[in-house]
Amino acid sequence: ELSLLLQSIYSRLLLVPESVYLIGFSLGAHAAGFCGRHFRNYTGRQLGRITGLDPAGLLFENANVSLSPDDAAFVDVIHTNGGKMNELQFGRYNSMGHVDFYPN
């Protein structure tokens, strides 16, 4: 739905896609990526930036549905809880953006 809203604003010449900055936590990181991917597929333009905060790991190992560097002109990811689910770590630990930070 967010992508449709951005497309509607863009079609009325009220949106500069490069100025859009989305931030998503856990599942929201992947939702932001989907929004960027969907927007690009329908308009041919990329959003400016997406920041993923601890993108969810479980069920998002497939690159077709997870946040990726192709989803915006710049994608940065902050990983603080990546690892194995049986260790109660639910985030993805592998690189997903142009720049990935691992503060822990």
Secondary structure, DSSP 4 states (H G I P E B T S, - for coil): -HHHHHHHHHHTT---GGG-EEEEETHHHHHHHHHHHHHHHHHS---SEEEEES-B-TT--STTTS--GGGSSEEEEE-SSBS-GGGT--B--S--SSEEE---
